[in-house]
Amino acid sequence: MRSIWKTVGALALAIGVSVPAYADEHLKMDELPPAVKQTVERETKGAVVREIEREDDDGKAVYEVEYTKAGSKWELHVGANGKVLSNHKD
């Protein structure tokens, strides 16, 4: 009987900590979908891109880009379709 509860507990733990395959996946500019890449290049023109991540927001991919422009840190969020969701100083 104990082994059944150990198995159930292990399964519950495994299911509880599972995350989507692309949760907070770090990407390079050339790995972005074309629409997202075009938007990121336009919005960060003249800036230094520090980090790009693909995140899951209620089952939808959102691309978060951290960049520095004119000495200020910025954070850009772009939807999978290339639409700017937000762009603000961090």
MIVOTI-696290 format. One record per atom (N, C-alpha, C, CB): residue number from 1; residue in one letter; atom name; z, y, x. Coordinates in Angstrom, 1 decimal. Atoms other than C-alpha are relative to their C-alpha. Glycine has a CB too. Layout:
N
(NUM; A; CA; (Z; Y; X))
...
//
This chain:
90
(1; M; N; (0.0; -1.2; 0.8))
(1; M; CA; (0.0; 0.0; 0.0))
(1; M; C; (0.0; 1.3; 0.9))
(1; M; CB; (1.2; 0.0; -0.9))
(2; R; N; (-0.1; -1.1; -0.9))
(2; R; CA; (0.8; 2.4; 2.9))
(2; R; C; (-1.4; 0.3; 0.5))
(2; R; CB; (1.0; -0.2; 1.1))
(3; S; N; (1.3; -0.2; -0.6))
(3; S; CA; (-2.7; 1.9; 4.4))
(3; S; C; (-0.9; 0.7; -1.0))
(3; S; CB; (-0.6; -1.3; 0.4))
(4; I; N; (0.9; -0.7; 1.0))
(4; I; CA; (-4.3; 3.0; 1.1))
(4; I; C; (0.3; 1.5; 0.0))
(4; I; CB; (0.3; -0.6; -1.4))
(5; W; N; (-0.4; -1.4; 0.0))
(5; W; CA; (-2.3; 6.2; 1.1))
(5; W; C; (-0.4; 0.7; 1.3))
(5; W; CB; (1.5; 0.2; -0.2))
(6; K; N; (0.5; -0.6; -1.2))
(6; K; CA; (-3.2; 6.8; 4.7))
(6; K; C; (-1.5; 0.3; -0.1))
(6; K; CB; (0.3; -0.9; 1.2))
(7; T; N; (1.4; -0.2; 0.1))
(7; T; CA; (-6.8; 6.4; 3.9))
(7; T; C; (-0.3; 1.1; -1.0))
(7; T; CB; (-0.7; -1.3; -0.6))
(8; V; N; (0.2; -1.1; 1.0))
(8; V; CA; (-6.6; 8.7; 0.8))
(8; V; C; (0.4; 1.3; 0.7))
(8; V; CB; (0.9; -0.3; -1.2))
(9; G; N; (-0.4; -1.3; -0.7))
(9; G; CA; (-4.8; 11.3; 2.9))
(9; G; C; (-1.0; 0.4; 1.1))
(9; G; CB; (1.4; -0.2; 0.7))
(10; A; N; (1.0; -0.4; -1.0))
(10; A; CA; (-7.4; 11.1; 5.7))
(10; A; C; (-1.3; 0.5; -0.7))
(10; A; CB; (-0.3; -1.3; 0.8))
(11; L; N; (1.2; -0.5; 0.7))
(11; L; CA; (-10.2; 11.5; 3.2))
(11; L; C; (0.2; 1.4; -0.6))
(11; L; CB; (-0.4; -1.0; -1.1))
(12; A; N; (-0.3; -1.3; 0.6))
(12; A; CA; (-8.5; 14.4; 1.5))
(12; A; C; (-0.1; 1.1; 1.1))
(12; A; CB; (1.3; 0.0; -0.7))
(13; L; N; (0.0; -0.9; -1.1))
(13; L; CA; (-8.0; 16.1; 4.9))
(13; L; C; (-1.5; 0.2; 0.5))
(13; L; CB; (0.8; -0.5; 1.2))
(14; A; N; (1.4; -0.2; -0.4))
(14; A; CA; (-11.7; 15.5; 5.9))
(14; A; C; (-0.8; 0.8; -1.0))
(14; A; CB; (-0.6; -1.4; 0.2))
(15; I; N; (0.7; -0.8; 1.0))
(15; I; CA; (-13.0; 16.9; 2.7))
(15; I; C; (0.5; 1.4; -0.1))
(15; I; CB; (0.2; -0.6; -1.4))
(16; G; N; (-0.6; -1.3; 0.1))
(16; G; CA; (-10.6; 19.8; 2.7))
(16; G; C; (-0.4; 0.9; 1.2))
(16; G; CB; (1.4; -0.1; 0.0))
(17; V; N; (0.4; -0.8; -1.2))
(17; V; CA; (-11.7; 21.0; 6.2))
(17; V; C; (-1.5; 0.0; 0.3))
(17; V; CB; (0.7; -0.4; 1.2))
(18; S; N; (1.4; 0.0; -0.2))
(18; S; CA; (-15.4; 20.4; 5.8))
(18; S; C; (-0.6; 1.4; -0.3))
(18; S; CB; (-0.7; -1.1; -0.8))
(19; V; N; (0.6; -1.3; 0.2))
(19; V; CA; (-17.6; 23.5; 6.0))
(19; V; C; (-1.5; -0.2; 0.1))
(19; V; CB; (0.4; 1.0; 1.1))
(20; P; N; (1.4; 0.2; -0.1))
(20; P; CA; (-21.3; 24.1; 5.6))
(20; P; C; (-0.5; 0.0; 1.4))
(20; P; CB; (-0.7; 1.2; -0.7))
(21; A; N; (0.5; 0.2; -1.3))
(21; A; CA; (-23.4; 23.2; 8.6))
(21; A; C; (-0.3; 1.4; 0.7))
(21; A; CB; (-1.3; -0.7; 0.0))
(22; Y; N; (0.3; -1.3; -0.7))
(22; Y; CA; (-24.2; 26.9; 9.3))
(22; Y; C; (1.1; 1.0; -0.1))
(22; Y; CB; (-1.3; 0.6; -0.6))
(23; A; N; (-1.1; -1.0; 0.1))
(23; A; CA; (-20.8; 28.5; 8.7))
(23; A; C; (0.2; 0.7; 1.3))
(23; A; CB; (1.3; -0.7; -0.5))
(24; D; N; (-0.2; -0.8; -1.2))
(24; D; CA; (-20.5; 31.3; 11.2))
(24; D; C; (-0.8; -0.5; 1.2))
(24; D; CB; (1.5; 0.1; 0.4))
(25; E; N; (0.9; 0.5; -1.1))
(25; E; CA; (-23.4; 30.0; 13.3))
(25; E; C; (-0.5; 1.2; 0.8))
(25; E; CB; (-1.2; -0.9; -0.6))
(26; H; N; (0.5; -1.0; -0.8))
(26; H; CA; (-24.3; 32.2; 16.2))
(26; H; C; (-1.5; -0.2; 0.3))
(26; H; CB; (0.8; 0.1; 1.4))
(27; L; N; (1.5; 0.1; -0.2))
(27; L; CA; (-28.0; 33.0; 16.5))
(27; L; C; (-0.5; 1.0; 1.0))
(27; L; CB; (-0.6; 0.2; -1.4))
(28; K; N; (0.7; -1.0; -0.8))
(28; K; CA; (-30.4; 34.8; 18.7))
(28; K; C; (-1.1; 0.6; -0.9))
(28; K; CB; (-0.7; -0.7; 1.3))
(29; M; N; (0.9; -0.7; 0.8))
(29; M; CA; (-32.9; 37.3; 17.4))
(29; M; C; (-1.2; -0.8; -0.3))
(29; M; CB; (-0.5; 1.3; 0.8))
(30; D; N; (1.2; 0.8; 0.3))
(30; D; CA; (-35.8; 34.9; 17.7))
(30; D; C; (0.2; -1.2; -0.9))
(30; D; CB; (-0.6; -0.5; 1.3))
(31; E; N; (-0.3; 1.0; 1.0))
(31; E; CA; (-34.0; 32.4; 15.5))
(31; E; C; (0.1; 0.4; -1.4))
(31; E; CB; (1.3; -0.7; 0.5))
(32; L; N; (-0.2; -0.6; 1.4))
(32; L; CA; (-33.8; 34.7; 12.5))
(32; L; C; (-1.3; -0.3; -0.8))
(32; L; CB; (0.3; 1.4; 0.1))
(33; P; N; (1.2; 0.1; 0.9))
(33; P; CA; (-36.1; 34.2; 9.5))
(33; P; C; (-0.8; 1.3; 0.2))
(33; P; CB; (0.4; -0.2; -1.5))
(34; P; N; (0.9; -1.2; -0.2))
(34; P; CA; (-39.1; 36.7; 9.7))
(34; P; C; (0.5; 1.2; -0.7))
(34; P; CB; (-1.4; -0.3; -0.4))
(35; A; N; (-0.5; -1.2; 0.8))
(35; A; CA; (-37.8; 39.0; 6.9))
(35; A; C; (1.3; 0.6; 0.6))
(35; A; CB; (0.1; -0.4; -1.5))
(36; V; N; (-1.3; -0.5; -0.5))
(36; V; CA; (-34.3; 39.2; 8.4))
(36; V; C; (-0.2; 0.6; 1.4))
(36; V; CB; (1.0; -1.2; 0.1))
(37; K; N; (0.3; -0.5; -1.3))
(37; K; CA; (-35.6; 39.7; 11.9))
(37; K; C; (-0.6; 1.4; -0.1))
(37; K; CB; (-1.0; -0.9; 0.8))
(38; Q; N; (0.6; -1.3; 0.1))
(38; Q; CA; (-37.8; 42.6; 10.8))
(38; Q; C; (1.0; 1.1; -0.4))
(38; Q; CB; (-1.1; -0.1; -1.1))
(39; T; N; (-1.0; -1.0; 0.5))
(39; T; CA; (-34.9; 44.3; 9.0))
(39; T; C; (1.0; 0.3; 1.2))
(39; T; CB; (0.8; -0.6; -1.2))
(40; V; N; (-1.0; -0.2; -1.1))
(40; V; CA; (-32.5; 43.8; 12.0))
(40; V; C; (-0.6; 0.8; 1.0))
(40; V; CB; (0.4; -1.4; 0.6))
(41; E; N; (0.6; -0.8; -1.0))
(41; E; CA; (-35.0; 45.2; 14.4))
(41; E; C; (-0.2; 1.4; -0.4))
(41; E; CB; (-1.4; -0.6; 0.3))
(42; R; N; (0.1; -1.3; 0.5))
(42; R; CA; (-35.6; 48.2; 12.2))
(42; R; C; (1.3; 0.7; 0.0))
(42; R; CB; (-0.6; 0.0; -1.4))
(43; E; N; (-1.3; -0.6; 0.2))
(43; E; CA; (-31.9; 48.9; 11.5))
(43; E; C; (0.7; 0.2; 1.3))
(43; E; CB; (0.8; -0.8; -0.9))
(44; T; N; (-0.7; -0.1; -1.3))
(44; T; CA; (-30.8; 48.4; 15.1))
(44; T; C; (-0.8; 0.6; 1.1))
(44; T; CB; (0.5; -1.3; 0.4))
(45; K; N; (0.9; -0.6; -1.0))
(45; K; CA; (-33.6; 50.3; 16.8))
(45; K; C; (0.8; 0.9; 0.9))
(45; K; CB; (-1.2; 0.7; -0.7))
(46; G; N; (-0.7; -0.8; -1.0))
(46; G; CA; (-32.3; 51.9; 20.0))
(46; G; C; (1.4; -0.4; 0.2))
(46; G; CB; (0.0; 1.4; -0.5))
(47; A; N; (-1.4; 0.5; -0.2))
(47; A; CA; (-29.0; 49.9; 19.8))
(47; A; C; (0.0; -1.2; 0.9))
(47; A; CB; (0.6; -0.3; -1.4))
(48; V; N; (-0.3; 1.2; -0.7))
(48; V; CA; (-27.5; 47.1; 21.8))
(48; V; C; (0.6; -1.0; -1.0))
(48; V; CB; (0.9; 0.2; 1.2))
(49; V; N; (-0.5; 1.0; 0.9))
(49; V; CA; (-27.2; 44.0; 19.6))
(49; V; C; (1.0; -0.9; 0.8))
(49; V; CB; (-1.1; -0.9; -0.6))
(50; R; N; (-1.1; 0.8; -0.7))
(50; R; CA; (-23.9; 42.2; 20.6))
(50; R; C; (0.1; -1.4; -0.5))
(50; R; CB; (1.3; 0.7; -0.1))
(51; E; N; (-0.2; 1.3; 0.6))
(51; E; CA; (-23.8; 39.3; 18.2))
(51; E; C; (-0.7; -0.1; -1.4))
(51; E; CB; (1.5; -0.3; -0.2))
(52; I; N; (0.7; 0.3; 1.3))
(52; I; CA; (-25.7; 37.7; 15.3))
(52; I; C; (0.6; -1.3; -0.5))
(52; I; CB; (-1.5; 0.0; 0.1))
(53; E; N; (-0.5; 1.2; 0.6))
(53; E; CA; (-24.1; 35.2; 12.9))
(53; E; C; (-0.6; -0.2; -1.3))
(53; E; CB; (1.6; 0.1; -0.1))
(54; R; N; (0.4; 0.4; 1.3))
(54; R; CA; (-25.3; 33.4; 9.9))
(54; R; C; (1.3; -0.5; -0.7))
(54; R; CB; (-1.1; -1.1; -0.1))
(55; E; N; (-1.2; 0.4; 0.7))
(55; E; CA; (-22.5; 33.1; 7.3))
(55; E; C; (-0.3; -0.5; -1.4))
(55; E; CB; (1.0; 1.2; -0.1))
(56; D; N; (0.2; 0.5; 1.4))
(56; D; CA; (-22.1; 31.5; 3.9))
(56; D; C; (0.8; 0.9; -0.9))
(56; D; CB; (0.4; -1.5; -0.2))
(57; D; N; (-0.6; -0.8; 0.9))
(57; D; CA; (-21.3; 33.9; 1.1))
(57; D; C; (-0.3; -0.5; -1.4))
(57; D; CB; (-0.4; 1.5; 0.1))
(58; D; N; (0.2; 0.6; 1.3))
(58; D; CA; (-20.9; 32.0; -2.2))
(58; D; C; (-1.2; -0.8; -0.1))
(58; D; CB; (0.0; 1.1; -1.1))
(59; G; N; (1.1; 0.9; 0.0))
(59; G; CA; (-23.5; 29.5; -1.2))
(59; G; C; (-1.3; 0.7; 0.5))
(59; G; CB; (-0.2; -0.5; -1.3))
(60; K; N; (1.2; -0.7; -0.5))
(60; K; CA; (-26.0; 32.2; 0.1))
(60; K; C; (0.2; 0.4; 1.4))
(60; K; CB; (-0.2; 1.2; -0.9))
(61; A; N; (0.0; -0.4; -1.4))
(61; A; CA; (-26.9; 32.8; 3.7))
(61; A; C; (0.0; 1.6; 0.1))
(61; A; CB; (-1.2; -0.6; 0.7))
(62; V; N; (-0.1; -1.4; -0.3))
(62; V; CA; (-25.9; 36.3; 4.9))
(62; V; C; (0.1; 0.1; 1.6))
(62; V; CB; (1.3; 0.7; -0.6))
(63; Y; N; (0.1; -0.2; -1.4))
(63; Y; CA; (-26.7; 37.5; 8.4))
(63; Y; C; (0.8; 1.2; 0.4))
(63; Y; CB; (-1.5; 0.1; 0.5))
(64; E; N; (-0.9; -1.1; -0.4))
(64; E; CA; (-24.0; 39.6; 10.1))
(64; E; C; (-0.4; 0.3; 1.5))
(64; E; CB; (1.5; -0.4; 0.0))
(65; V; N; (0.5; -0.5; -1.3))
(65; V; CA; (-25.2; 41.7; 13.1))
(65; V; C; (1.0; 1.0; 0.5))
(65; V; CB; (-1.4; 0.5; 0.0))
(66; E; N; (-0.9; -1.0; -0.7))
(66; E; CA; (-22.7; 43.5; 15.4))
(66; E; C; (-0.8; 0.7; 1.1))
(66; E; CB; (1.3; -0.7; 0.5))
(67; Y; N; (0.8; -0.7; -1.0))
(67; Y; CA; (-24.3; 46.2; 17.4))
(67; Y; C; (0.7; 1.3; 0.4))
(67; Y; CB; (-1.4; 0.3; -0.5))
(68; T; N; (-0.5; -1.2; -0.4))
(68; T; CA; (-23.5; 49.3; 19.4))
(68; T; C; (-1.1; 1.1; 0.1))
(68; T; CB; (0.7; -0.1; 1.4))
(69; K; N; (1.0; -1.1; 0.0))
(69; K; CA; (-25.4; 52.6; 19.0))
(69; K; C; (0.7; 1.3; 0.2))
(69; K; CB; (-0.8; 0.0; -1.4))
(70; A; N; (-0.6; -1.3; -0.4))
(70; A; CA; (-24.5; 56.0; 20.6))
(70; A; C; (1.5; -0.1; 0.2))
(70; A; CB; (-0.3; 1.0; -1.1))
(71; G; N; (-1.4; 0.2; -0.3))
(71; G; CA; (-21.2; 54.6; 21.7))
(71; G; C; (0.9; -0.5; -1.1))
(71; G; CB; (0.6; 1.3; 0.5))
(72; S; N; (-0.8; 0.5; 1.2))
(72; S; CA; (-20.1; 53.4; 18.2))
(72; S; C; (-0.4; -1.4; -0.3))
(72; S; CB; (-0.2; 0.9; -1.2))
(73; K; N; (0.2; 1.3; 0.4))
(73; K; CA; (-19.7; 49.9; 17.0))
(73; K; C; (-0.4; 0.0; -1.5))
(73; K; CB; (1.2; -0.9; 0.3))
(74; W; N; (0.5; 0.1; 1.4))
(74; W; CA; (-21.6; 49.0; 13.8))
(74; W; C; (-0.1; -1.5; -0.4))
(74; W; CB; (-1.4; 0.7; -0.1))
(75; E; N; (0.1; 1.3; 0.6))
(75; E; CA; (-21.8; 46.0; 11.5))
(75; E; C; (-1.1; 0.0; -1.1))
(75; E; CB; (1.3; -0.6; -0.5))
(76; L; N; (1.1; 0.1; 0.9))
(76; L; CA; (-25.0; 45.1; 9.6))
(76; L; C; (0.0; -1.3; -0.7))
(76; L; CB; (-1.3; 0.3; 0.7))
(77; H; N; (0.1; 1.3; 0.7))
(77; H; CA; (-25.2; 42.5; 6.8))
(77; H; C; (-1.3; 0.0; -0.7))
(77; H; CB; (1.2; -0.1; -1.0))
(78; V; N; (1.3; 0.1; 0.6))
(78; V; CA; (-28.6; 41.3; 5.7))
(78; V; C; (-0.1; -1.3; -0.7))
(78; V; CB; (-1.1; 0.0; 1.2))
(79; G; N; (0.2; 1.2; 0.8))
(79; G; CA; (-29.5; 38.9; 3.0))
(79; G; C; (-1.2; -0.9; 0.5))
(79; G; CB; (-0.3; 0.3; -1.5))
(80; A; N; (1.0; 0.9; -0.5))
(80; A; CA; (-31.8; 35.9; 3.6))
(80; A; C; (-1.4; 0.6; -0.4))
(80; A; CB; (0.1; -1.4; -0.7))
(81; N; N; (1.3; -0.6; 0.4))
(81; N; CA; (-34.6; 37.9; 1.9))
(81; N; C; (-0.4; 1.3; 0.8))
(81; N; CB; (0.0; 0.4; -1.5))
(82; G; N; (0.2; -1.1; -0.9))
(82; G; CA; (-34.3; 40.7; 4.5))
(82; G; C; (0.6; 1.3; -0.6))
(82; G; CB; (-1.5; 0.2; 0.2))
(83; K; N; (-0.6; -1.2; 0.7))
(83; K; CA; (-32.5; 43.2; 2.1))
(83; K; C; (1.3; 0.3; 0.8))
(83; K; CB; (0.3; -0.3; -1.5))
(84; V; N; (-1.2; -0.5; -0.6))
(84; V; CA; (-29.8; 45.3; 3.8))
(84; V; C; (1.1; 0.0; -1.1))
(84; V; CB; (-0.1; 1.4; 0.6))
(85; L; N; (-1.1; 0.1; 1.0))
(85; L; CA; (-26.5; 44.4; 2.0))
(85; L; C; (1.1; 1.1; 0.4))
(85; L; CB; (0.7; -1.4; 0.1))
(86; S; N; (-0.9; -1.0; -0.4))
(86; S; CA; (-24.4; 46.8; 4.1))
(86; S; C; (-0.3; 0.3; 1.5))
(86; S; CB; (1.5; -0.4; -0.1))
(87; N; N; (0.1; -0.4; -1.4))
(87; N; CA; (-24.5; 48.8; 7.4))
(87; N; C; (1.0; 1.1; 0.2))
(87; N; CB; (-1.5; 0.5; 0.2))
(88; H; N; (-1.1; -1.0; -0.2))
(88; H; CA; (-21.4; 50.6; 8.5))
(88; H; C; (0.6; -0.1; 1.4))
(88; H; CB; (1.0; -0.2; -1.1))
(89; K; N; (-0.8; 0.0; -1.3))
(89; K; CA; (-19.3; 51.6; 11.5))
(89; K; C; (1.1; -1.0; -0.2))
(89; K; CB; (0.5; 1.4; 0.3))
(90; D; N; (-1.1; 1.1; 0.0))
(90; D; CA; (-16.9; 48.8; 12.4))
(90; D; C; (1.3; 0.6; 0.4))
(90; D; CB; (-0.4; -1.1; 1.0))
//
